[in-house]
Amino acid sequence: MAKENVIITKTYSFALEIIRITRILLSEQKEFVISKQLLRCGTSIGANAEEATAAISKKEFIMKLQISYKEARETRYWLRLLRDSEILDKSKATYLIEKCEEIIRIINAILQSSKD
């Protein structure tokens, strides 16, 4: 049995949470602009990490993970906006921001060790 890939597992789980929160933003808050941005970048983190696992070279691996890192930072930005504008419940937003920051730290650590 293959060893669990922590970043793939965490980004997939995070993407599911982003999908759920986006549904709430659309249906209950009638927020269409930021929620679309959040959905796009919040699910892209894991998609790019998944692509990185199939990279054909170290350079491609690093490139895909760098995209994933950027998408995670963008996601954090939108979550902070939703929290600070009080569109999203502060505790839920803070929880998602913390999850996102954990992903950012993990991706950054992978990138740093990959560049050596």
N, C-alpha and C positions, 0 to 999 in steps of 0.2 A: 504494500500500500504506500502511495506517495506521501511524503511529508507535507503537512499543511503549509501553504504560503500565506503568512500572516498578513501581508499588505493586500493580497487579493481578497482574503476573507474580510478584512476590515473595510476595504473600499466597497465591496459588494453590499455588505450590511449597511454601510453609510448611505449608499445610493438608494437602497430600499427606504431608509428613513427620509431621505430627501424627496422621494416620490410621494410618500405619505403626507409629508408636510406641505408639499406643493398642492396636493388635492385639497387640503384644508384651506390653504391660502386662496385657491381659486373658488371653492364653493362657499366658504363662510366669510372670507374677507373681501371677496371680489377683487383680489389683487392679481392683475394679469401680467404686468411688465416685469417686475422683479422676480416673481415666481417662475416665469419662463427662463430668465437668466440663471436663476438658482438651479432649476431642473437641468438645464443644459450643462453647466459646469460641474454641478454636484454628481452627476452620473458619469461625466467624462473622466473623472479622476480614476475610477476603477477600470473604465474601458481602455485607457492608455496604459495603466499598470498591467492589465491583461495582455495587451499587445506587446509590452516590453518582455513578458515571459517567453514570447515566441520570436524574439529578435534574432536575426541571423548574424549579428555582430555586436561586439561590445559598444561600438559607437551608436548603433541603432537602439540598443538597450538603454543607454544613457539618455539619448534624445527623447525616447518615449516616456521615460521616467521624469525627465525635466518638464515635459508637457503636463504630465500628471501633477507634478509639484505646482506648476503655475495655475492649473485648474483648481487645485485645493486652496491656494491662496485667494483666488477670485471667489470661490465659494464662501470662504471665511468673510470676505468683504461684504457680500450680499447678506449673509446671516447677521453680521453686525448692523447693517443698515436696517434690516427687518426688526431687530431687537431695539435699536435706539430710536426708531420711528414709532415704536410700539404697535407695529402691525402684527408682529408675532409675539406671543407670550414670552416674557423675559426669561423664565426658567427653562422653557423649551429651547429658546434660541441659545441660551448659555450652554445648555447640554450639547447641542449640535456644534457649537463653536469649539467646545472642548474636544469633542470627537474629531472634528476637522483638524484642530491643532495637533492632536496625537498622530493623525495621518501625515501631516506636514513634517513632523519630527522624524517619523519612520522613513518616509521617502527621502528626506534630506540625509539621513544616516546611510541609507542604501547608496545614494548618489556619491556621498563622500568616500565610502569604502570602494565604490566602483571606479573612481577616478585614480586610485593609487596604483 
